[in-house]
């Protein structure tokens, strides 16, 4: 974690990191953090683009989606967050976005391959694919189904919709979202060559993951992504 005690400020910064790294989709997409006091889930409010979110635009909702704190409207897809966190007590944050390369790769029916450092973070095993619906996840049953598909992994494709990532911290969940989109973009570039793709086997990929992606490297990447935000965005997020 970054040491920021206010989850609202951390969510605001996370939104700007996502905006700066290809995850913006107008006013759609959202991030959340489990409330440390057990009151529910802190979540970006609806109606704002990632670059517009300030700490005042973050709300606290309970497990039924009722607003406990804050005066901004709630996203309809709140069950994505509450159900994944309910199913995974060891996780504390969730990201849901609509990044173009991840959507394209999943729609093409292509499994993500460990073609790069980024891809190696996620596979093997295959990144799960949630295809029960391409529509919005607006009730707890669908949220629970998505949580079931995610299982004990920390990223999933929502086919014809977007992605979801999760982490022990919001920093981890955001970094995973950024790296998943990068891995999908790299694979789509490789596919354009029209020749067989080279990828390490499962054993080599897992060995590489252990080398390239210890927890400290995820934190270092988060720190870099925050440092390199435009100064105006860093200031506006607080």
C-alpha positions in Angstrom: 0.0 0.0 0.0 1.0 3.6 -0.5 0.4 4.6 3.1 -2.5 6.8 2.2 -5.0 6.3 5.0 -8.0 7.8 3.1 -9.5 5.2 0.7 -11.3 8.0 -1.1 -8.0 9.8 -2.1 -6.5 6.5 -3.2 -9.4 5.7 -5.4 -9.2 9.1 -7.0 -5.5 8.6 -7.8 -6.2 5.1 -9.1 -8.8 6.5 -11.5 -6.3 8.9 -12.9 -3.7 6.1 -13.3 -6.2 4.1 -15.3 -7.2 7.1 -17.4 -3.5 7.7 -18.3 -3.0 4.0 -19.3 -5.7 3.3 -21.8 -8.6 2.4 -19.5 -10.9 5.4 -20.0 -14.3 4.8 -21.5 -16.1 8.1 -21.1 -17.9 7.9 -17.7 -17.9 4.1 -17.5 -15.6 1.9 -15.4 -15.1 1.9 -11.7 -12.8 0.9 -8.8 -13.3 -0.1 -5.2 -11.7 -0.8 -1.9 -13.0 -2.8 1.0 -13.8 -0.6 4.0 -11.2 -1.3 6.8 -14.0 -1.0 9.4 -16.2 -3.6 7.8 -18.9 -1.1 6.8 -19.0 -2.1 3.1 -17.1 -1.0 0.0 -15.7 2.4 -1.1 -16.4 2.9 -4.8 -16.0 5.6 -7.5 -19.4 7.2 -8.0 -21.1 7.3 -11.4 -21.4 10.0 -14.0 -17.7 11.0 -14.0 -14.8 10.0 -16.2 -11.7 8.7 -14.5 -9.9 12.0 -14.9 -12.6 13.9 -13.2 -12.8 11.9 -9.9 -11.8 13.6 -6.7 -12.0 12.2 -3.1 -15.4 13.9 -2.7 -16.7 11.7 -5.6 -16.1 8.4 -3.8 -19.0 6.8 -1.9 -19.3 4.0 0.6 -21.9 1.3 -0.1 -23.1 -1.7 1.9 -23.5 -5.3 0.7 -27.0 -4.4 -0.7 -25.7 -1.5 -2.7 -27.2 1.1 -0.4 -25.2 4.3 0.0 -23.8 4.6 3.5 -21.6 7.6 3.1 -21.3 10.2 0.3 -23.8 12.1 -1.8 -22.9 11.1 -5.3 -24.9 8.5 -7.4 -23.9 4.8 -7.4 -22.8 2.8 -10.4 -25.3 0.2 -11.5 -22.6 -2.5 -11.5 -21.8 -2.3 -7.8 -22.4 -6.1 -7.5 -19.1 -6.7 -9.4 -17.3 -5.3 -6.4 -19.3 -6.4 -3.5 -19.6 -10.0 -4.7 -15.9 -10.4 -5.6 -14.9 -9.0 -2.2 -17.5 -11.2 -0.4 -16.1 -14.3 -2.1 -12.5 -13.4 -1.4 -11.7 -12.3 2.1 -8.0 -12.0 1.3 -8.7 -9.4 -1.4 -9.4 -5.8 -0.7 -9.8 -4.1 -4.1 -11.5 -4.5 -7.5 -11.1 -2.8 -10.8 -13.6 -3.0 -13.7 -12.8 -1.2 -17.0 -13.4 -1.5 -20.7 -9.9 -1.5 -22.3 -10.0 -1.9 -26.1 -7.3 -4.4 -26.6 -8.5 -6.8 -23.9 -12.1 -6.6 -25.2 -10.8 -7.3 -28.7 -8.7 -10.3 -27.7 -11.4 -11.9 -25.6 -14.0 -11.3 -28.4 -11.7 -13.0 -30.9 -11.7 -16.1 -28.6 -8.0 -16.0 -28.2 -6.5 -17.1 -24.9 -3.9 -14.7 -23.5 -0.4 -16.1 -24.0 2.8 -15.2 -22.0 4.4 -13.4 -24.9 6.0 -10.7 -22.6 6.7 -9.8 -19.1 3.1 -8.5 -18.8 1.5 -11.6 -20.2 3.6 -13.8 -17.8 1.9 -12.2 -14.8 -1.4 -13.7 -15.8 -0.8 -17.0 -17.6 -0.6 -20.0 -17.0 -3.3 -20.9 -16.1 -5.5 -19.4 -18.7 -7.2 -16.1 -17.8 -10.8 -17.0 -16.9 -13.6 -15.9 -19.3 -16.9 -14.8 -18.0 -19.4 -15.2 -20.8 -22.7 -15.8 -19.0 -23.8 -12.4 -20.3 -22.3 -9.4 -22.1 -24.7 -7.1 -20.4 -24.2 -5.1 -17.3 -23.7 -6.9 -14.0 -26.6 -5.2 -12.1 -27.7 -7.9 -9.6 -26.0 -9.9 -6.9 -26.6 -13.2 -8.7 -24.6 -12.1 -11.7 -21.9 -10.6 -9.5 -21.6 -13.9 -7.6 -21.4 -15.7 -10.9 -18.5 -13.4 -12.0 -16.8 -14.0 -8.7 -17.1 -17.8 -9.3 -15.5 -17.5 -12.7 -12.7 -15.4 -11.3 -12.1 -18.1 -8.6 -8.7 -17.7 -7.0 -7.2 -15.8 -9.9 -6.9 -12.0 -9.9 -8.0 -11.1 -13.5 -10.8 -12.2 -15.8 -12.1 -11.3 -19.2 -15.7 -10.3 -19.3 -16.4 -11.3 -22.9 -17.8 -8.5 -25.1 -17.8 -6.2 -22.1 -14.4 -5.6 -20.4 -12.2 -6.9 -17.7 -12.1 -7.3 -13.9 -8.9 -7.4 -11.8 -8.5 -7.7 -8.0 -5.8 -7.5 -5.5 -4.9 -7.4 -1.8 -4.6 -3.6 -2.4 -6.0 -1.2 -4.9 -2.5 -0.5 -6.1 -2.2 -4.2 -7.1 -5.6 -4.3 -8.7 -4.8 -1.2 -10.8 -1.4 -2.5 -11.9 -2.9 -5.8 -12.9 -5.4 -3.9 -15.0 -2.7 -1.9 -16.7 -0.5 -4.9 -17.4 -3.4 -7.0 -18.7 -4.3 -4.4 -21.3 -0.6 -4.1 -22.3 -0.4 -7.9 -22.7 -3.5 -8.0 -24.8 -2.2 -5.2 -27.0 1.2 -7.0 -27.5 -0.6 -10.2 -28.5 -2.8 -8.5 -31.0 0.3 -6.9 -32.5 2.0 -10.3 -32.8 -1.1 -11.8 -34.4 -1.1 -9.1 -37.1 2.2 -10.6 -38.4 0.2 -13.6 -39.6 3.0 -16.1 -38.6 3.1 -18.6 -35.7 3.6 -16.9 -32.4 6.5 -18.0 -30.1 5.7 -18.2 -26.4 7.5 -19.9 -23.5 6.0 -23.1 -22.1 4.1 -23.2 -18.8 7.1 -24.2 -16.8 9.3 -21.4 -18.2 6.5 -18.9 -17.8 6.0 -19.7 -14.2 9.7 -19.4 -13.5 9.8 -16.1 -15.3 6.8 -14.8 -13.3 8.6 -15.6 -10.0 11.6 -13.6 -11.2 9.9 -10.6 -12.9 6.8 -10.2 -10.7 7.6 -10.4 -6.9 5.2 -8.2 -4.9 7.8 -5.4 -4.7 7.8 -5.0 -8.4 4.1 -4.5 -8.6 4.5 -1.7 -5.9 7.4 -0.2 -7.8 5.3 0.0 -11.0 2.4 1.6 -9.1 4.8 4.2 -7.7 6.1 4.9 -11.2 2.6 5.2 -12.6 1.7 7.8 -9.9 5.0 9.7 -10.3 4.5 10.1 -14.0 0.9 11.4 -13.9 0.6 15.0 -15.1 1.1 17.3 -12.2 -2.4 18.8 -12.6 -4.0 15.3 -12.4 -2.0 14.4 -9.2 -3.1 17.6 -7.5 -6.8 17.3 -8.6 -7.1 13.8 -7.2 -6.6 14.8 -3.6 
